[in-house]
């Protein structure tokens, strides 16, 4: 199973631009390195009015469903 950190900007309904989306594959990272990446993504998220940061557990390679764990939503 692959594990991703995903930062998704949430735009207002009337927005004309595409929202930012950042995905980082952290599958083989140490927990300490994952924490560093989370903090870096949260720094980036300060530029957004609304966002979701989640950990995405992707089971596609194994033929399994994906599931996500919300880290923070603003």
ABEGO torsion letter per residue (X at the ends): XBBBBBBBBBBBAABABBBBBBBBBAAABBAAAAAAAAAAAAAAAAABABBBBBBBBBAAAAGBBBBBBBABBX
